[in-house]
Amino acid sequence: MTVLVTMSDHAPGIDHPTPVTGFRAAIAEYPGCGMEAIKGRYVSYSPILMMIASADEEVSPKRCEEFAQKARAAGSNLEPIVYPDAEHNFDDPGEAKQSKPANRRATADAMRRAEAFFDARLRR
């Protein structure tokens, strides 16, 4: 959830946030999309890749999908990815999470996407 607040065009501590004055890109994994700081109008100043676990037991995947749709409609460059049957913290390397096929698939895909996302946006 910190990523979403930090990437907002009203980011705390950054006057006139842009990819030059703030961050050039960010990844938000299973964020808390219902917090007060991002309610209402939300526009990101840089691209965000948001990874959501459909079986998340800690944060609402539905709320995150709704947030992403609203943010995109307002002009955010936000790409939501929903991992079917994956759980909160799906990329925890421990046996408890990685013993579940959906979490393993989500972890592998998230790592691949993260590398490609940052490579495309941060390479000079």
BAVEXTOR-124114 format. One line per 8 residues: number of its first residue (from 1); for each residue x, y, z of N, C-alpha, C, O. Coordinates in steps of 0.05 Angstrom, whole numbers, plus 5000, padded with zeros to 4 digits. Layout:
// residues N
NUM) X,Y,Z,X,Y,Z,X,Y,Z,X,Y,Z | ...
//
This chain:
// residues 124
1) 5016,4976,5000,5000,5000,5000,5017,5025,5000,5009,5046,4990 | 5041,5024,5011,5059,5047,5011,5066,5054,4982,5069,5078,4976 | 5069,5035,4965,5075,5041,4937,5053,5058,4925,5059,5077,4911 | 5029,5051,4930,5007,5066,4917,5006,5095,4927,5001,5113,4911 | 5011,5099,4953,5012,5126,4963,5035,5141,4952,5033,5164,4943 | 5058,5129,4951,5083,5142,4941,5081,5149,4912,5094,5168,4903 | 5067,5133,4896,5065,5137,4867,5042,5156,4859,5038,5161,4835 | 5027,5166,4878,5005,5184,4873,5015,5211,4864,5037,5220,4872
9) 5000,5225,4848,5007,5252,4840,5006,5271,4864,5012,5295,4861 | 4997,5261,4887,4997,5276,4912,5016,5263,4932,5010,5263,4956 | 5037,5251,4923,5056,5236,4940,5066,5254,4962,5076,5276,4957 | 5065,5244,4987,5075,5260,5009,5106,5265,5007,5121,5246,5001 | 5114,5289,5011,5142,5296,5012,5155,5301,4984,5179,5306,4983 | 5139,5299,4963,5150,5304,4936,5133,5327,4924,5109,5323,4918 | 5145,5350,4920,5131,5372,4907,5129,5366,4877,5150,5360,4864 | 5106,5367,4866,5101,5362,4838,5114,5336,4828,5133,5337,4812
17) 5105,5314,4839,5118,5288,4832,5116,5281,4802,5095,5283,4790 | 5138,5274,4792,5141,5265,4764,5162,5242,4764,5174,5237,4784 | 5166,5229,4742,5187,5209,4740,5214,5220,4745,5233,5205,4751 | 5218,5247,4742,5244,5259,4747,5247,5266,4777,5269,5263,4788 | 5226,5276,4790,5227,5284,4818,5221,5262,4838,5226,5264,4861 | 5209,5240,4827,5201,5218,4845,5213,5192,4834,5237,5190,4829 | 5196,5172,4831,5205,5146,4820,5196,5143,4791,5176,5155,4783 | 5211,5128,4776,5205,5124,4747,5185,5101,4743,5172,5100,4722
25) 5183,5083,4762,5165,5060,4759,5163,5046,4786,5181,5049,4803 | 5142,5030,4790,5139,5016,4815,5122,4991,4812,5107,4988,4793 | 5127,4972,4830,5110,4948,4831,5097,4947,4858,5109,4951,4879 | 5071,4942,4858,5055,4938,4882,5045,4910,4883,5028,4902,4866 | 5054,4894,4901,5045,4866,4904,5024,4865,4927,5029,4875,4949 | 5002,4854,4920,4979,4850,4939,4976,4873,4958,4976,4869,4983 | 4972,4898,4947,4970,4921,4965,4942,4924,4978,4923,4911,4970 | 4942,4940,4999,4917,4946,5012,4904,4969,4997,4912,4992,5000
33) 4885,4963,4981,4873,4983,4962,4850,4998,4975,4837,5015,4961 | 4844,4994,5000,4821,5008,5012,4829,5029,5032,4812,5040,5046 | 4855,5036,5034,4863,5055,5054,4855,5083,5047,4852,5090,5023 | 4851,5099,5066,4841,5126,5064,4858,5143,5045,4847,5160,5030 | 4884,5140,5046,4902,5157,5031,4899,5155,5000,4908,5173,4986 | 4886,5134,4991,4883,5131,4962,4854,5131,4953,4847,5125,4930 | 4836,5136,4972,4808,5138,4965,4803,5164,4950,4818,5184,4953 | 4782,5165,4935,4776,5188,4919,4792,5188,4893,4798,5167,4882
41) 4799,5211,4883,4814,5213,4858,4842,5202,4862,4856,5208,4882 | 4851,5185,4844,4878,5174,4845,4890,5174,4817,4878,5162,4798 | 4913,5187,4814,4927,5186,4789,4957,5181,4796,4968,5196,4812 | 4968,5161,4784,4997,5157,4789,5013,5175,4770,5005,5181,4748 | 5037,5182,4779,5054,5200,4763,5074,5183,4747,5087,5194,4729 | 5076,5158,4752,5094,5140,4737,5080,5113,4735,5060,5108,4749 | 5089,5095,4717,5077,5069,4714,5078,5052,4739,5098,5052,4754 | 5057,5037,4743,5055,5018,4766,5046,4991,4755,5027,4989,4739
49) 5060,4970,4763,5051,4942,4758,5040,4932,4784,5054,4930,4804 | 5014,4926,4785,5001,4917,4809,4994,4888,4807,4978,4880,4789 | 5004,4872,4825,5000,4843,4825,4981,4835,4848,4987,4841,4871 | 4959,4823,4840,4938,4816,4859,4934,4786,4860,4934,4773,4839 | 4930,4776,4884,4925,4747,4888,4895,4743,4891,4883,4755,4909 | 4883,4727,4874,4853,4725,4874,4843,4711,4900,4820,4716,4907 | 4860,4695,4913,4851,4682,4938,4864,4695,4962,4869,4682,4983 | 4870,4721,4960,4883,4736,4981,4865,4736,5006,4841,4745,5004
57) 4875,4728,5028,4859,4727,5053,4863,4751,5071,4851,4753,5092 | 4882,4769,5063,4887,4793,5079,4878,4819,5067,4869,4837,5081 | 4880,4822,5041,4870,4846,5027,4850,4837,5006,4852,4815,4995 | 4832,4854,4999,4810,4848,4981,4819,4850,4952,4824,4872,4942 | 4820,4827,4938,4827,4828,4910,4806,4843,4894,4813,4857,4874 | 4781,4841,4901,4759,4855,4888,4763,4885,4891,4760,4900,4871 | 4769,4894,4914,4774,4922,4919,4797,4932,4903,4797,4955,4892 | 4819,4916,4900,4842,4924,4885,4835,4926,4855,4845,4943,4841
65) 4819,4907,4845,4811,4908,4817,4794,4933,4812,4798,4946,4791 | 4776,4939,4830,4760,4963,4827,4777,4988,4828,4773,5007,4813 | 4796,4989,4847,4815,5011,4849,4830,5015,4823,4832,5037,4813 | 4841,4993,4812,4856,4994,4787,4840,5005,4764,4849,5022,4749 | 4815,4996,4762,4797,5005,4741,4792,5035,4743,4793,5050,4723 | 4787,5044,4767,4782,5073,4772,4807,5090,4767,4806,5111,4755 | 4830,5080,4776,4856,5094,4772,4862,5096,4742,4871,5117,4732 | 4858,5075,4727,4863,5075,4698,4844,5094,4684,4853,5109,4666
73) 4819,5095,4692,4800,5113,4680,4808,5142,4685,4801,5160,4669 | 4821,5147,4708,4830,5175,4715,4856,5182,4701,4864,5205,4703 | 4869,5163,4687,4893,5169,4673,4918,5156,4683,4940,5161,4673 | 4916,5139,4703,4939,5125,4714,4950,5105,4694,4934,5091,4681 | 4976,5103,4693,4989,5081,4678,4993,5059,4698,5015,5055,4708 | 4972,5044,4703,4972,5023,4723,4962,4997,4710,4940,4996,4699 | 4979,4977,4711,4973,4951,4699,4967,4930,4721,4985,4922,4735 | 4942,4922,4724,4935,4902,4744,4939,4874,4732,4930,4868,4710
81) 4950,4857,4748,4953,4828,4741,4940,4813,4764,4946,4817,4787 | 4921,4795,4758,4908,4779,4778,4917,4750,4775,4914,4738,4753 | 4928,4739,4796,4937,4711,4796,4915,4693,4807,4910,4694,4831 | 4903,4676,4790,4882,4659,4799,4891,4640,4821,4912,4627,4819 | 4875,4638,4842,4879,4620,4865,4904,4625,4881,4910,4610,4900 | 4920,4646,4875,4943,4652,4891,4935,4666,4916,4913,4678,4918 | 4951,4664,4937,4945,4675,4963,4962,4700,4969,4982,4705,4955 | 4954,4714,4990,4970,4737,5000,4999,4727,5005,5003,4705,5016
89) 5018,4743,4997,5046,4736,5002,5054,4711,4985,5070,4695,4994 | 5042,4708,4961,5047,4685,4945,5076,4680,4938,5084,4657,4933 | 5093,4701,4939,5121,4698,4932,5139,4692,4956,5164,4692,4953 | 5127,4687,4979,5143,4679,5002,5157,4653,4995,5144,4634,4986 | 5183,4651,4997,5198,4627,4988,5195,4603,5006,5204,4581,4999 | 5182,4606,5028,5178,4584,5047,5161,4561,5036,5145,4565,5017 | 5164,4538,5047,5150,4514,5038,5120,4517,5040,5105,4507,5023 | 5110,4530,5061,5081,4533,5065,5068,4546,5041,5047,4538,5032
97) 5080,4567,5030,5068,4581,5007,5075,4567,4981,5058,4563,4964 | 5100,4559,4978,5109,4548,4952,5100,4519,4948,5104,4509,4926 | 5088,4507,4968,5078,4480,4964,5051,4480,4948,5042,4460,4939 | 5040,4504,4945,5015,4507,4930,5020,4516,4901,5034,4536,4897 | 5011,4500,4882,5017,4505,4854,5009,4534,4845,5024,4546,4830 | 4987,4545,4854,4979,4572,4846,5000,4593,4855,5005,4612,4841 | 5010,4589,4879,5030,4607,4889,5057,4605,4874,5070,4625,4868 | 5064,4580,4867,5089,4576,4852,5086,4589,4824,5105,4603,4815
105) 5063,4585,4811,5059,4597,4785,5059,4628,4786,5072,4641,4770 | 5046,4638,4806,5045,4667,4810,5073,4678,4815,5081,4699,4804 | 5088,4665,4832,5115,4674,4838,5133,4675,4813,5146,4695,4808 | 5132,4653,4797,5148,4652,4773,5140,4674,4754,5157,4687,4742 | 5114,4678,4750,5105,4698,4731,5111,4726,4742,5119,4743,4726 | 5107,4731,4768,5113,4757,4779,5142,4764,4776,5149,4787,4770 | 5160,4745,4780,5188,4751,4776,5195,4758,4747,5210,4777,4742 | 5183,4743,4729,5188,4748,4701,5177,4776,4693,5190,4791,4680
113) 5152,4781,4701,5140,4807,4695,5155,4831,4708,5158,4851,4695 | 5163,4827,4732,5178,4849,4746,5203,4856,4731,5210,4879,4727 | 5218,4836,4723,5243,4840,4709,5237,4855,4682,5251,4874,4676 | 5218,4846,4668,5211,4858,4642,5201,4886,4646,5207,4905,4630 | 5184,4890,4666,5172,4917,4672,5194,4937,4678,5195,4958,4665 | 5212,4930,4696,5234,4949,4703,5254,4952,4680,5264,4974,4675 | 5259,4931,4666,5278,4932,4644,5267,4952,4623,5283,4968,4612 | 5242,4951,4617,5230,4968,4597,5229,4997,4606,5230,5015,4589
121) 5227,5002,4631,5223,5029,4641,5248,5042,4652,5249,5067,4654 | 5267,5027,4660,5291,5038,4673,5316,5037,4656,5336,5051,4662 | 5316,5021,4635,5339,5019,4618,5343,5046,4603,5323,5057,4593 | 5367,5054,4601,5372,5080,4587,5382,5074,4559,5388,5093,4544
//
